């Protein structure tokens, strides 16, 4: 198995979990937060998608799906257009609102398609390419992709936990 196949499998798992975490939820469940300081399912899925979109596009010299496919307009959030949610406080988390899970899964699926497109073309040597020199040591493409994968899995796990928490409280 090649490294790109492992990455593709990992990103496919995120897509499956995004759908499982939000499908069938209404706006109240998507925006519920166990405390004012906590994130909502909608925010978590939006954020993990924005991070993947931003980081993969940057690493491969692509435009973000958020901007090129009008997802920014479709979401209509009162946030800066390049915002990924990093460092959001409670008030900014509350601004991420959607009417249905379809907007979240639609955006994720579009980002996922772009991510898979570039992952399928990877050669092993590509993973060594430096994509960010602001760190010590500089970040290679392989490290960046694993970082995105880890961050996305962490956040989708949080969303799945919230879904279970809210469903168990409702029963």
C-alpha positions in Angstrom: 0.0 0.0 0.0 1.3 3.4 -0.9 1.3 6.4 1.4 -1.3 8.2 -0.8 -3.6 5.2 -0.5 -3.4 5.5 3.3 -4.2 9.2 3.1 -7.1 8.7 0.7 -8.5 6.1 3.1 -8.2 8.5 6.0 -9.9 11.3 4.2 -12.7 8.9 3.0 -13.3 8.0 6.7 -13.7 11.7 7.6 -16.3 12.1 4.8 -18.3 9.0 6.2 -18.2 10.4 9.7 -19.2 13.9 8.6 -22.4 12.5 7.1 -23.0 10.3 10.1 -22.6 13.1 12.5 -25.1 15.5 10.9 -27.6 13.6 8.8 -31.1 13.9 10.1 -30.4 16.7 12.5 -32.5 19.8 12.6 -31.2 23.4 13.3 -31.7 23.1 17.1 -29.5 20.0 17.3 -26.9 21.4 14.9 -26.5 24.5 16.9 -26.9 23.1 20.4 -23.9 23.6 22.7 -23.5 21.9 26.1 -22.2 25.2 27.5 -21.6 28.7 26.2 -17.9 28.0 25.9 -18.4 24.8 23.9 -18.7 24.4 20.1 -21.8 23.2 18.2 -21.9 20.3 15.8 -22.5 22.8 13.0 -19.4 24.8 14.0 -17.2 21.7 14.3 -18.1 20.4 10.9 -17.8 23.8 9.3 -14.5 24.4 10.9 -13.0 21.0 10.0 -14.1 21.5 6.4 -12.7 25.0 6.3 -9.3 23.8 7.7 -9.1 21.0 5.1 -10.2 23.4 2.3 -7.7 26.1 3.4 -4.7 23.8 4.1 -5.0 21.4 1.1 -5.6 24.3 -1.3 -2.6 26.2 0.1 -0.3 23.1 0.0 -1.2 22.4 -3.7 -1.4 26.0 -4.9 -5.2 25.7 -5.5 -8.1 28.1 -4.8 -10.3 27.3 -1.9 -13.6 25.6 -2.7 -15.2 28.0 -0.2 -14.5 30.9 -2.5 -14.5 29.3 -6.0 -17.8 27.4 -5.6 -19.6 30.1 -3.7 -19.9 28.2 -0.5 -19.0 31.4 1.3 -22.2 33.0 -0.1 -24.3 29.9 0.4 -23.4 29.9 4.1 -23.9 33.7 4.4 -21.9 33.9 7.7 -21.1 37.2 9.3 -17.4 36.3 9.3 -14.4 37.3 7.2 -14.3 35.4 4.0 -11.0 33.6 4.7 -12.0 32.7 8.3 -11.5 29.0 9.2 -12.7 29.2 12.8 -9.2 29.1 14.3 -9.3 30.9 17.6 -13.0 31.5 17.6 -14.6 32.7 20.8 -18.1 31.9 21.9 -19.7 34.8 20.0 -18.0 33.7 16.7 -18.9 30.1 17.3 -22.6 31.2 17.6 -22.4 32.9 14.2 -21.9 29.6 12.4 -25.6 28.7 11.7 -27.1 26.6 9.0 -30.7 25.6 8.2 -30.0 22.0 7.5 -27.2 19.4 7.5 -27.2 19.4 3.6 -25.2 22.6 3.5 -22.5 21.2 5.7 -22.3 17.8 3.9 -22.5 19.6 0.5 -19.5 21.8 1.3 -17.6 18.9 2.9 -18.2 16.7 -0.2 -17.0 19.5 -2.5 -13.8 19.9 -0.4 -13.4 16.2 -0.2 -13.6 15.9 -4.0 -10.8 18.5 -4.4 -8.7 16.8 -1.8 -9.0 13.4 -3.3 -8.2 14.8 -6.8 -4.8 16.0 -5.6 -4.2 13.0 -3.4 -4.7 10.6 -6.3 -1.9 12.3 -8.2 0.7 12.2 -5.4 4.0 10.5 -5.9 6.0 9.4 -2.8 8.6 12.1 -3.4 5.9 14.8 -3.4 5.3 14.2 0.3 8.8 15.5 1.1 8.1 18.9 -0.5 8.2 21.8 2.0 4.9 23.6 2.1 5.4 25.9 5.1 8.7 27.4 6.2 7.2 29.4 9.1 7.9 26.4 11.4 11.1 24.9 12.7 11.5 22.4 11.2 9.7 23.4 8.0 6.5 21.5 7.3 6.5 19.0 4.5 3.5 18.1 2.4 3.3 14.7 4.1 3.3 16.3 7.6 0.7 18.9 6.5 -1.7 16.2 5.2 -1.4 14.1 8.3 -2.0 17.2 10.4 -5.2 18.0 8.5 -6.3 14.4 8.8 -5.6 14.4 12.6 -7.4 17.7 13.2 -10.4 16.7 11.1 -10.7 13.3 12.9 -10.5 15.1 16.3 -13.3 17.5 15.4 -15.6 14.9 13.8 -15.1 12.8 16.9 -16.2 15.8 19.0 -19.3 16.3 16.7 -20.2 12.6 17.0 -19.9 12.8 20.8 -22.2 15.9 20.9 -24.7 14.1 18.7 -24.8 11.1 21.1 -24.9 13.4 24.1 -27.9 15.3 22.8 -29.7 12.2 21.6 -29.3 10.5 25.0 -30.5 13.5 26.8 -33.6 13.7 24.6 -34.6 10.1 25.2 
